[in-house]
Amino acid sequence: MTSALAGIRIIDLSQSVPGAYATRLLAGFGAEVIKVEPPGGDRLRHEPPFWRDEPHVEGGALHLHLNAGKRSVTLDLDAEADRETLRALIAT
C-alpha cells in the first residue's frame, strides 16, 4: 500500500514545537521531510528532558520525537551559498 504523501517533499524551516509537530505528522504520512537547521542545530536539540539527565545535542527527547522520520541539513542562511542550497532544495 502506498503512503498518502509518498512522493511529496517538505522543506521544514520551522523553529517551533508546533511547526516541528506538523512536519512530523507529514513525515508519518509518507512525505520526505528535510529539516533545515541553523549552525549549532535547532533549539529543541538543547531542551530537556535528556536520556539519563545528561544534556547532549542528539539526546533531547522532544527533539528526537518531533524529528523522527525526517532528514536534516545544516544551513547558515546568512551565507549566500547556503541560501542558494536552500533555493535548490525548494525547487525540488
N, C-alpha and C positions, 0 to 999 in steps of 0.2 A: 504494500500500500504506500502511496506517495504522501509525503507530509504536505500539509496545507500551504506552506510558504516555501516549498522546495524551489530552488532556482532564483530566489529573491535575495539580494544582498542589501544589508542595512549598514550604514556607517554611523556608529554611535559616538556622538560628540558630547554626550551628557556628562555632567559632573555632579549629579544629584542622585539621591536614592530613588525618587520616582522615575527619572529617566533610565537609570540602570535597571530598574524592575521592569519597565515597559519593554526594553530591548531584550531582557532575559526571557520574557514571555514570547516575544517574536522568535527568539532562538529555539525555544521549546516547540514551536510550531514548524520548525524546519528551516527558517531563514538563516542565511550565513550572516552573522553579525560580527563586524570588525569594530572593536572598541579602540578609539583614538585617545591615547593618554598623553599628558604633558610630561616633560622631563621630570623625573622624580616619582612619576606614577600618579594615578588617580588618588584623590584624598581618602577614599574609602579603604585603600590598602593600609592606611595607618590608623584606622579606627578599631577599637576593641569590639567584641571580645577576641582574644587570640588563643590559639591552642596552648594549653598549659600556662596561660597568662604571660607568655613570652612574646613581646612585640617582634614582628617580622614582616617584611614587605609582602611576603606571599602568604601570611598566616591569618590575616583578619577574616573572621567568619563571615561578616557581612559582604566583604569584597568577594570572597570565594563563592558565596551563594548567588549574589547578584550578577556575577560574570561567568557563571557556568555555561558552557556551550558556546562561548564567544572566542574569537581570535582577538589578538590585540597588537597594536603598534604604538610606539612612542614617537610623537612628532612635536617639534618646537614650532608652533605656529607663528612665532616672531621671526622665524628664518624663512626667507623666500623659497629655498629649496624644499623645505618641508611643506610649505603651503602648496607648492607645485605637486608634491606627492599626494597631498590630500585631494587636490583637484583631480588627479589621475584616478584615485580611488572612487571618488564621487562619479566620475564618468563611466565607471564600470557598473 
